[in-house]
Amino acid sequence: MNPYMTGFLTTPIFYLTPYIFLWSIANGLIAVGIIWILKLSKTRSTLIATAATTAIASIFWNWSIEFNQSTIYLNVDHPIFRISWADAMDGVCVFTFTSLVLGLWINRESRATFVTKIAGISALVTIFTDTFFF
């Protein structure tokens, strides 16, 4: 890999590296791709909002643990589930933010089960990708 590129990906901006931004955006796109493949939603506004909220929640979570320097304490694996607390809480943040935006603004008339399915898939994708790829 080019040394200039690795320097770009590891230089912190507001306590975050560009790698976190890029991976959060890719995570949102992966979540939307899975939702689209499962045919849970075909409306463009729902898919765009899901991708945006997944990426934004993941960016804010990673920023908050870097800013507070709590990465050391949260990157401890859970003894049963074998995922770190940081990855689990990232999924919780994605689920909460996605369900709030979809339930209160985008899909107000939809059933709560529809919103929680989409937010749950986004959260599970976030936990999976954070645990195994990030």
ABEGO torsion letter per residue (X at the ends): XBAAAAAAAABBBGGBBAAAAAAAAAAAAAAAAAAAAAGABABAAAAAAAAAAAAAAAAAAAAAAAAAGAAAAAABBBAAAGBBAAAAAAAAAAAAAAAAAAAAAABAABBAAAAAAAAAAAAAAAAAAAAAAX
